[in-house]
Amino acid sequence: MTGTNFRMPARRFAALATATALTAGPVVLAGASTAHATEQGRASAVVLRTGLDVSLLNKTVQVPLTVSLNEVQAPASAQKTALTATLDGVDKGKPFQVLRADVAEARADVSDGKAEASSRLAHARLHVPGLPLLSLIEVGAVSSKAVCETGKAPVADANLLGAVTVLGKKVTVSAGGTTAVTVPGVGEVRLDLSKRETTSRTAAATALELSVSVNPLSLNVAEVTGNVTLVKSTCETPTAPAPAPPKEEGTEQTSVKPQEAGAPVEANLAETGGSSSTPYIAGGAAALLAVGGGAVFLARRGRRN
């Protein structure tokens, strides 16, 4: 009101100040819960994978030969024992056999806390374009396995059993080393046997890795170069679930309801005993005392004036 001094009674002012503090919003005291996500492991296996480039005699075309047999991702398995392919410009587009085996299987699986993969090949013959009668490689039995388990070091294992014949020549290969086989007029093949790689969470095992460079000069094929992988298994360890945080005392939700301005305000400012909510009530009481003290001070000053 213009030109009029307005004074509010001290008691009413104190009550209004306290109520205003409470109506600022409900006070919520609650413990936060955290979601702990876990990541499943990974596993894969393959019996045969090729990455070859086939050059034709007229050198006008270079045709890629990229094929795989029994390549699986967990959870899965495959047991096909033969693979054929066709390439434009090679033997008039007729299909040719890439691999034939008595046994060719791959498995991959992921379960709680464990990922594993395995693959094996038995009595197998591998061919490349331009060499229909001569096998690039013949193997008796090869296998690989990779196991990744939570809390344990990953394991990679690869084995070769029986004879190995490369471009018609029997060879002796050494584990962890490279063997080169050269046949005049045909080409060269380099073999890496039993390759194993592990890290703190992964494992990979390859029974045979071939580096190929041959020049068949038949079926319109001038040269075949690239890599061939036989019997490979890989895995990645599942992430261990994080332990749930311990439940802290005083995590129950507590709220203070607002009251209308001018309504009587009652507050229990004392708490006895060892209840877990004591710290929170004491904190609320301190806030109310601070507001009430300010109100009393203003009320007394008003009476002096």
Phi, psi and omega in degrees: 000133185287132177077009182238131175276121182252125178238137179262136176307143186300315183296318181294325179295318179296317179296319180295321179296317179296316180296323179297321177297322181286327182282359179297341177147154179293142177264121182245125179244110183213147176276141181272138177253137183251133177278133181249102181278146177241146181252126178291152178286178179229150178208143178210156179210150178211142177274316182215136172218129180243145172224078188243148172247127182250116178263132180275162186301321182282358175062010180275342185224137171240115188256127177281141173243096182239099182225163177214155179232130177055050176266120186229153172241143184297143353268125181192165174209155179210148185219031176290142185248002181215150179218128175238159180211162174229146177226133178297132178089353180255117179052042177059032176077012179286146177291145176231154183274124178272314182216142173220132183213157173284322179226131176208104183219152179220139180222144175214138183211146176228127177230184181300114175078006184209137174229131181213152179216151178209152177208151179207156182217136181224136178049065186244150175230129181247131180239154173236159180303139179094348177234069185290331184260337183256123180286139172295316177206145172234134181231148176284296179205130176226149180210158175213154180208140177226130181230126178234113184235137181301131179087358180231158178288135177301148183236133175235133183217136178219139184224148175233124179236141179089183186280156175233129179237126181240123180050040177084000181248128176287134183228158174251122182252148181251139181296135177076007180234179180246133178242129180252133178237122181240130177239114182304135179080354181241308180147197184224144176228130176250131185245133170247121185257141172051060177278129181232134178223131178223148171233191181292340182229353184231160176213145177215132180229127178237124182291313180216134174237123184249136170251118192247137171210096183232153179231085187294322183057035175215161182055032179068020179254124180266323184201146175229121179227155177140204185232151176227131177250130178241122171061084180236141178226138179223157176206161174224131185293134174297149177285130179292135178295135179287139180295142179295139180295145179296143181289122182276149176292150177076027181267358179292145183283130179231137179226148176252120183282138177289152177238155182291148179296138179090347180280150178302135181247124178242130180224131176273104187265006180234142178222130180244163180091181185255033183297147180293343181271359184306312181303322182289319179294318179299319178297318178296320179297319179299319179296317180295319179298320180297316179294315181298318179300318178296321180295317180297318180299316180293324180295315180296319179297324178296322181292325179297323180283000000 
